[in-house]
Amino acid sequence: RSLRSGFVVLLLSLLAARLFDTGTASLMAPKKKPPKAEGEPDPLDEFVRKYGKNQKEFDTPKIARVQEILQKIDEGEDMKSWNFDADFDSMAFQVLCHTLRQSGYNDIEAIRLWKCGDGDKAVRSVCYYLEGQTGEQGVKDVQFMDNGVTELGCEFLGRTLGPNGNKMVNLLRLDFNQFGTPGVIKLSEGLSQNCTLRQLSLNYCNIGEDGGEYIAQILMFHRNAIEKLELMGNYLRERGVIDVFNACKRKTALSEINVFDNKFTDTPEVIKVLRELFANNTTLATYDLSGNHISDEGAGKLVHGLVSASHVEKVKITERVAEKTHNAIKDYLGSGGKKKKGKKK
C-alpha cells in the first residue's frame, strides 16, 4: 500500500509538472495582437472593464492567478493557458467565468485546475463559460485534476460536451477525482454523442467493473473521435476491460489505450478479446496493459495474437513475466508476423 501511495504522489507531481510545462510553453514566444478594425471593441479590454465592475458589484476577492495572467498579457506575453493550482474563492471564480462569457473573451485555449478544492462549483462555472463559446476560437483543453469532482460535476460536463453543447473541447482530463461509476454514467450521457473529443483521461477515478459498460457507450458512438484513452488505476477488472476492449474493436480514430493497474487477470475471455482487438483495430498501435495480473502463459498467447498485427507498435505488460516473454513481444511488434532479427555483433 505504501508503494502504491508513493507511486500516486509521484504521478501527481509529474502530471502537475507536465500541466504547467504546457501552460508556460506559450509564454516563450509573445505575439503581437492583430490590430482591431476601427470602432471594433477589444475583447480583452471589454473583459477587464466588465470584470472589474462585476468584482465590485458582487464584492468578491481577487484571484491571484488571474492577476498574474492579466499582468503577463499586459507585458505582451501570449497567455493561452489559464492554469490554477491554489484554492480560490468560489464566488470569485464564478464571477470570472461569467465575465469571460459576458465579454465574449475567447482567447483562451486551455483551462486547467489542479487540486484547487472547489469541486463541482468550479466545474459548473467553467461549463457556463464553455457553453457560450461559438466559432472556431476557444478552449480546447479542459482539466480538473484531484479537484473533488463528483457525479454532479460529471453531469455538468456531460451536458456541456453533449450533442447540443460545446464543439471545440478536444481534451478532457479528470484524473484523481473519485466519482467512480456514477460519474462515468453521467459523463456518458453526453460524451456518447460527442464527435470532437480527441483525448479522454480518467486515471485513478475509482471506476468499478460496471463502469466499463459506460466507457464502452462513449466509444461506440459512430462519430466518436477519441484517439487516446487513459484509464489507469481504476477497478475495471475482467468484466470492465472486456466491455472496453470490445467497444474499441472498430474505432478507427483510437491509436492509444492505457489500462495500467485495473486489477484484471489473464482469463481466457480477456486474452480472447485482446487478440481480437489486435486483429480488428488496425489503427490502435499502443497498449499499456502493465500493472495487471498477466502470467507467462497469458503473455505467450498475446504474442501469438501479434503475429499478424503489424500495426501494433507497443504493448506493455507486467514486469513479472519472464524476460524471454518480453523479448518475444518486442520481436513481433511492427514486424508484420516476421520475427525481428537481432543485431549482428
C-alpha positions as CSV (number, residue, x, y, z in Angstrom):
1,R,0.0,0.0,0.0
2,S,2.9,2.4,0.8
3,L,4.5,1.7,-2.6
4,R,1.2,2.4,-4.3
5,S,0.7,5.7,-2.3
6,G,4.2,6.7,-3.2
7,F,3.5,6.0,-6.9
8,V,0.3,8.0,-6.9
9,V,2.1,11.0,-5.3
10,L,4.9,10.8,-7.8
11,L,2.4,10.5,-10.7
12,L,0.5,13.6,-9.4
13,S,3.8,15.6,-9.3
14,L,4.7,14.5,-12.8
15,L,1.3,15.3,-14.2
16,A,1.3,18.7,-12.5
17,A,4.7,19.4,-13.9
18,R,3.5,18.5,-17.4
19,L,0.4,20.6,-16.9
20,F,2.5,23.7,-16.1
21,D,5.2,23.0,-18.7
22,T,2.4,23.0,-21.2
23,G,1.0,26.1,-19.8
24,T,4.2,28.1,-19.8
25,A,5.4,26.9,-23.2
26,S,3.2,29.5,-24.8
27,L,4.9,32.3,-22.8
28,M,8.2,31.8,-24.7
29,A,7.1,33.5,-27.9
30,P,5.0,36.6,-27.4
31,K,2.9,37.6,-30.4
32,K,1.6,41.0,-31.3
33,K,-2.2,41.1,-31.3
34,P,-3.6,41.9,-34.8
35,P,-5.0,45.4,-35.0
36,K,-8.7,45.8,-34.5
37,A,-10.9,47.3,-37.1
38,E,-11.8,50.9,-36.4
39,G,-14.7,51.0,-33.9
40,E,-14.4,47.3,-33.0
41,P,-14.1,46.8,-29.2
42,D,-11.1,44.9,-28.0
43,P,-12.3,41.6,-26.3
44,L,-9.6,41.9,-23.6
45,D,-10.4,45.5,-22.8
46,E,-14.1,44.5,-22.6
47,F,-13.3,41.7,-20.3
48,V,-11.0,43.7,-18.0
49,R,-13.6,46.5,-17.8
50,K,-16.6,44.2,-17.0
51,Y,-14.5,42.0,-14.7
52,G,-13.6,45.0,-12.5
53,K,-17.2,46.1,-12.5
54,N,-18.5,42.7,-11.6
55,Q,-16.0,42.2,-8.8
56,K,-17.1,45.4,-7.2
57,E,-20.8,44.5,-7.7
58,F,-20.5,41.1,-6.1
59,D,-17.8,42.1,-3.6
60,T,-15.5,39.2,-4.5
61,P,-11.8,39.0,-3.7
62,K,-9.2,39.0,-6.5
63,I,-7.8,35.6,-7.7
64,A,-4.0,35.9,-7.5
65,R,-3.5,33.7,-10.6
66,V,-5.9,35.8,-12.7
67,Q,-4.0,38.9,-11.7
68,E,-0.7,37.3,-12.8
69,I,-2.2,36.2,-16.1
70,L,-3.5,39.7,-16.9
71,Q,-0.2,41.2,-15.9
72,K,1.7,39.0,-18.3
73,I,-0.8,39.7,-21.1
74,D,-0.2,43.4,-20.4
75,E,3.5,42.8,-20.7
76,G,3.0,41.3,-24.2
77,E,3.0,37.6,-23.3
78,D,0.6,35.3,-25.1
79,M,-1.3,33.6,-22.3
80,K,-3.4,30.9,-24.0
81,S,-3.4,28.6,-21.0
82,W,-5.1,29.6,-17.7
83,N,-3.7,27.3,-15.0
84,F,-4.8,27.3,-11.4
85,D,-3.1,25.3,-8.6
86,A,-4.2,27.2,-5.5
87,D,-7.5,27.5,-3.7
88,F,-9.7,30.4,-4.6
89,D,-13.0,31.9,-3.5
90,S,-15.9,30.0,-5.1
91,M,-17.9,33.1,-5.9
92,A,-14.9,34.9,-7.3
93,F,-14.3,32.1,-9.8
94,Q,-17.9,32.1,-10.7
95,V,-17.7,35.9,-11.4
96,L,-14.6,35.3,-13.5
97,C,-16.2,32.7,-15.7
98,H,-19.4,34.7,-16.0
99,T,-17.4,37.7,-17.1
100,L,-15.4,35.7,-19.7
101,R,-18.7,34.7,-21.3
102,Q,-20.3,38.0,-20.9
103,S,-17.5,39.9,-22.6
104,G,-17.0,37.2,-25.3
105,Y,-13.3,36.8,-24.5
106,N,-12.3,33.6,-26.2
107,D,-8.6,34.0,-26.5
108,I,-8.0,31.0,-24.1
109,E,-7.1,27.6,-25.3
110,A,-6.8,25.7,-22.0
111,I,-8.4,25.9,-18.6
112,R,-6.6,23.6,-16.1
113,L,-7.4,23.3,-12.4
114,W,-5.1,21.2,-10.3
115,K,-6.1,20.4,-6.7
116,C,-7.9,23.7,-6.2
117,G,-10.6,22.1,-3.9
118,D,-13.6,23.9,-5.4
119,G,-15.1,20.7,-6.9
120,D,-18.3,20.8,-8.7
121,K,-18.8,24.5,-8.3
122,A,-15.7,25.2,-10.4
123,V,-16.9,22.7,-13.0
124,R,-20.2,24.4,-13.2
125,S,-18.5,27.8,-13.7
126,V,-16.2,26.6,-16.4
127,C,-19.1,24.8,-18.2
128,Y,-21.1,28.0,-18.2
129,Y,-18.2,29.7,-20.0
130,L,-17.8,26.8,-22.5
131,E,-21.4,26.8,-23.3
132,G,-21.2,30.4,-24.5
133,Q,-18.4,29.7,-27.0
134,T,-19.1,29.6,-30.7
135,G,-17.0,29.7,-33.8
136,E,-13.5,28.2,-34.1
137,Q,-11.7,30.1,-31.4
138,G,-12.0,29.0,-27.8
139,V,-11.0,26.5,-25.1
140,K,-9.8,23.1,-26.4
141,D,-8.1,21.7,-23.3
142,V,-10.1,21.2,-20.0
143,Q,-8.6,19.7,-17.0
144,F,-9.8,19.1,-13.4
145,M,-7.2,17.1,-11.6
146,D,-7.6,15.9,-8.0
147,N,-10.3,18.6,-7.6
148,G,-13.0,16.9,-5.7
149,V,-15.2,16.5,-8.8
150,T,-18.3,14.2,-8.1
151,E,-21.1,12.7,-10.0
152,L,-22.7,16.2,-10.2
153,G,-19.7,17.7,-11.8
154,C,-19.6,14.9,-14.4
155,E,-23.3,15.7,-15.1
156,F,-22.4,19.3,-15.9
157,L,-19.5,18.2,-18.2
158,G,-21.7,15.6,-19.9
159,R,-24.3,18.1,-20.7
160,T,-21.8,20.8,-21.8
161,L,-19.9,18.4,-24.1
162,G,-23.1,16.6,-25.3
163,P,-24.7,16.9,-28.8
164,N,-26.2,20.4,-28.2
165,G,-23.2,21.8,-26.3
166,N,-19.6,22.9,-26.9
167,K,-18.0,21.7,-30.1
168,M,-14.4,22.8,-29.5
169,V,-13.0,20.9,-26.5
170,N,-10.8,18.1,-27.7
171,L,-9.1,17.1,-24.4
172,L,-10.8,16.3,-21.1
173,R,-8.7,15.2,-18.1
174,L,-10.4,14.3,-14.8
175,D,-7.6,12.3,-13.1
176,F,-7.7,11.6,-9.3
177,N,-11.4,12.6,-8.8
178,Q,-13.2,9.8,-7.0
179,F,-16.6,10.0,-8.8
180,G,-16.5,6.3,-9.7
181,T,-19.0,4.5,-12.0
182,P,-21.8,7.0,-11.1
183,G,-19.7,9.8,-12.5
184,V,-18.9,7.8,-15.7
185,I,-22.6,7.2,-16.2
186,K,-23.3,11.0,-16.2
187,L,-20.3,11.6,-18.5
188,S,-21.5,9.0,-20.9
189,E,-24.9,10.7,-21.3
190,G,-23.2,13.5,-23.2
191,L,-19.9,12.0,-24.4
192,S,-21.7,9.1,-26.1
193,Q,-22.8,11.7,-28.7
194,N,-19.6,13.8,-28.8
195,C,-17.7,13.9,-32.1
196,T,-14.9,16.4,-31.2
197,L,-13.1,15.0,-28.1
198,R,-9.7,13.5,-29.1
199,Q,-8.3,12.6,-25.7
200,L,-10.1,11.4,-22.6
201,S,-8.2,10.8,-19.3
202,L,-10.0,9.2,-16.3
203,N,-6.9,7.9,-14.4
204,Y,-7.5,6.9,-10.7
205,C,-11.2,7.8,-10.7
206,N,-12.3,4.8,-8.7
207,I,-14.3,3.4,-11.6
208,G,-15.6,-0.1,-10.9
209,E,-16.1,-3.1,-13.2
210,D,-19.6,-1.9,-14.0
211,G,-18.1,1.3,-15.3
212,G,-16.7,-0.4,-18.4
213,E,-20.1,-0.6,-19.9
214,Y,-20.5,3.2,-19.9
215,I,-17.0,3.9,-21.2
216,A,-17.9,1.5,-24.0
217,Q,-21.0,3.6,-24.7
218,I,-18.8,6.6,-25.2
219,L,-16.6,4.7,-27.6
220,M,-19.4,3.1,-29.6
221,F,-20.9,6.3,-31.0
222,H,-20.2,6.1,-34.8
223,R,-18.8,9.6,-34.9
224,N,-16.6,9.2,-31.8
225,A,-13.2,10.8,-32.4
226,I,-11.2,9.8,-29.3
227,E,-7.6,9.0,-30.2
228,K,-6.1,8.5,-26.8
229,L,-8.0,6.8,-23.8
230,E,-6.4,6.8,-20.4
231,L,-7.9,4.6,-17.6
232,M,-5.0,4.0,-15.3
233,G,-5.5,2.9,-11.7
234,N,-9.2,2.0,-11.7
235,Y,-11.0,-1.2,-10.8
236,L,-12.4,-2.4,-14.2
237,R,-11.2,-5.9,-13.6
238,E,-12.1,-8.6,-16.2
239,R,-15.7,-7.6,-16.8
240,G,-14.9,-3.9,-17.3
241,V,-11.9,-4.2,-19.5
242,I,-13.7,-6.8,-21.7
243,D,-16.5,-4.2,-22.2
244,V,-14.0,-1.5,-23.1
245,F,-11.9,-3.7,-25.4
246,N,-15.0,-4.9,-27.3
247,A,-16.0,-1.3,-27.9
248,C,-12.5,-0.5,-29.2
249,K,-12.6,-3.1,-32.0
250,R,-13.9,-0.8,-34.7
251,K,-12.8,2.6,-33.5
252,T,-10.7,3.9,-36.4
253,A,-9.7,7.0,-34.6
254,L,-8.3,5.3,-31.5
255,S,-4.5,4.9,-31.5
256,E,-3.6,4.5,-27.8
257,I,-5.2,2.9,-24.8
258,N,-3.9,2.7,-21.2
259,V,-5.4,0.3,-18.7
260,F,-2.5,0.1,-16.3
261,D,-3.3,-1.3,-12.9
262,N,-7.0,-2.1,-13.4
263,K,-6.8,-5.4,-11.4
264,F,-7.7,-7.7,-14.2
265,T,-6.2,-11.2,-14.8
266,D,-5.5,-13.1,-18.0
267,T,-8.7,-15.2,-18.1
268,P,-9.4,-16.9,-21.4
269,E,-12.1,-14.2,-22.1
270,V,-9.6,-11.4,-21.6
271,I,-7.0,-12.9,-23.8
272,K,-9.5,-13.7,-26.5
273,V,-10.9,-10.2,-26.6
274,L,-7.4,-8.7,-26.7
275,R,-6.3,-10.9,-29.6
276,E,-9.5,-10.0,-31.4
277,L,-8.7,-6.3,-30.8
278,F,-5.1,-6.8,-32.1
279,A,-6.6,-8.2,-35.3
280,N,-9.6,-6.0,-35.9
281,N,-8.4,-2.5,-35.0
282,T,-5.5,-1.6,-37.3
283,T,-5.1,1.9,-36.0
284,L,-4.7,1.1,-32.3
285,A,-1.0,0.9,-32.1
286,T,-0.2,1.4,-28.4
287,Y,-1.4,-0.7,-25.5
288,D,-0.4,-0.3,-21.8
289,L,-1.6,-3.5,-20.0
290,S,1.0,-3.3,-17.3
291,G,0.2,-3.5,-13.6
292,N,-2.3,-6.2,-14.1
293,H,-2.0,-10.0,-13.5
294,I,-0.8,-11.4,-16.8
295,S,1.1,-14.7,-16.5
296,D,3.8,-16.0,-18.8
297,E,1.2,-18.3,-20.3
298,G,-1.2,-15.5,-20.9
299,A,1.5,-13.3,-22.3
300,G,2.6,-16.1,-24.6
301,K,-0.9,-16.2,-26.1
302,L,-0.8,-12.5,-26.7
303,V,2.4,-13.0,-28.6
304,H,0.6,-15.3,-30.9
305,G,-2.0,-12.6,-31.4
306,L,0.7,-10.2,-32.5
307,V,1.9,-12.5,-35.3
308,S,-0.3,-10.9,-37.9
309,A,-0.7,-7.5,-36.2
310,S,2.0,-5.5,-37.9
311,H,0.3,-2.2,-37.0
312,V,0.9,-2.7,-33.3
313,E,3.9,-0.7,-32.2
314,K,3.9,-1.0,-28.4
315,V,2.5,-3.4,-25.8
316,K,3.5,-3.0,-22.2
317,I,2.8,-5.9,-19.7
318,T,3.8,-6.6,-16.2
319,E,7.5,-6.9,-15.4
320,R,6.8,-10.1,-13.5
321,V,6.8,-12.3,-16.7
322,A,10.0,-13.9,-17.9
323,E,12.5,-11.8,-19.9
324,K,12.1,-14.1,-22.9
325,T,8.4,-13.3,-23.0
326,H,9.1,-9.5,-23.1
327,N,11.7,-10.2,-25.8
328,A,9.2,-12.2,-27.8
329,I,6.7,-9.3,-27.7
330,K,9.4,-6.9,-28.8
331,D,10.4,-9.2,-31.6
332,Y,6.9,-9.2,-33.1
333,L,5.9,-5.6,-32.7
334,G,5.6,-3.9,-36.0
335,S,7.2,-7.0,-37.7
336,G,4.2,-8.0,-39.8
337,G,4.3,-11.5,-38.4
338,K,8.0,-11.9,-39.0
339,K,10.3,-12.2,-36.1
340,K,12.8,-9.4,-36.0
341,K,16.4,-10.3,-36.4
342,G,18.9,-9.4,-33.7
343,K,21.7,-7.1,-34.5
344,K,25.0,-8.6,-35.5
345,K,27.8,-8.1,-33.1
